[in-house]
Amino acid sequence: MTMAIILGDHQYGKAENRIVRIVRDTARHTIADVNVSTCLRGDFDAAHLTGDQGAVLPTDTQKQTAYAYAKTIGLESIEAYALALATHFVDDVEPVREARVEVERYDWTRVDADGTGAGHDHTWVRSGQEVRTASVTVSGTADARRTWVTGGLKDLVILKSTGSEFHGFLEDEFTVLEPTHDRVMATALNAKWRFDGTEVDWNATYAAIKHALTSTFATQHSLALQQTLYAMGTAVLESVPAVVEVRLSAPNKHHFEYDLGRFGIENHGEVFHADDRPYGLIQASAIRDDAPDAGPAWTPYTGLV
């Protein structure tokens, strides 16, 4: 019997458009710095099967559109920007059945040039404790429209110097790890959350979610990073009704108490070796039991967490 080969799932777009928008309406400028990836899904079989590009909107056009929308829509909220951009591709480009836009945002802080704390009107230094992320997927025509929005953050480095234990774990002949009732717990947190709907104050909600994540990490007495992650996800769902699912990924940034005894120096949990690899990678999710179907919300283009 002859084996048949068929074209599987496919998508295409313009990845990682680095866009900086400066608003100059007054003498005090504002800045928004983003990395935007656009992805189109639809009737593009011919491009793969025969090389026919008749239905293909060039990726360069997607790039130009992303820059244009940075001006016409603005970047005050990356979710609102991504919603407008994805909706444009679905509504205005006939072969497109579904569009996905992924955005990362990088923060800048005004230079305190005069020492007053007000910050300079048009000079910044790159800052930020984390990178804010968002993804929007829009599917179907206006009369049968479905939209999925996720927000997120990545590389939020957070550490607590006590309030963490790890013991009672399974052991075998290769186990050498000593149990501990007091340890440093640190991670570079990646988190994404799925919204139910689009009527959301995106910036205020982001601040509330970040507070829920970080305050729970601080106050939850941890018997394991797994327990802490689930508590963090639960805190977000309980405090932000617009969110229906949270996904968390946390590399365990190990801190090992350094042996100073060989130098005759006592070290009681004060000096550590921060070991960046290998590391335990803990991942968990929390979801409301009444959450709507996730659809393609988690189907990535560039693989943003």
Sequence and secondary structure as in RCSB ss.txt:
>XXXX:A:sequence
MTMAIILGDHQYGKAENRIVRIVRDTARHTIADVNVSTCLRGDFDAAHLTGDQGAVLPTDTQKQTAYAYAKTIGL
ESIEAYALALATHFVDDVEPVREARVEVERYDWTRVDADGTGAGHDHTWVRSGQEVRTASVTVSGTADARRTWVT
GGLKDLVILKSTGSEFHGFLEDEFTVLEPTHDRVMATALNAKWRFDGTEVDWNATYAAIKHALTSTFATQHSLAL
QQTLYAMGTAVLESVPAVVEVRLSAPNKHHFEYDLGRFGIENHGEVFHADDRPYGLIQASAIRDDAPDAGPAWTP
YTGLV
>XXXX:A:secstr
           EEEEEEEEEEEE SSSS EEEEEEEEEEEEES HHHHHT   TT   HHHHHHHHHHHHHHT S
SSHHHHHHHHHHHHHHHSTTEEEEEEEEEEE EEE  TTSSSS  SS EEE  SSEEEEEEEEES GGG EEEEE
EEEEEEEEEESSSB B S    TT     BSS  EEEEEEEEEEESSS   HHHHHHHHHHHHHHHHHHS BS H
HHHHHHHHHHHHHH TTEEEEEEEEEB EEEE   GGGT   SSS EEEE SS  EEEEEEE TT    TTTT  
SS   
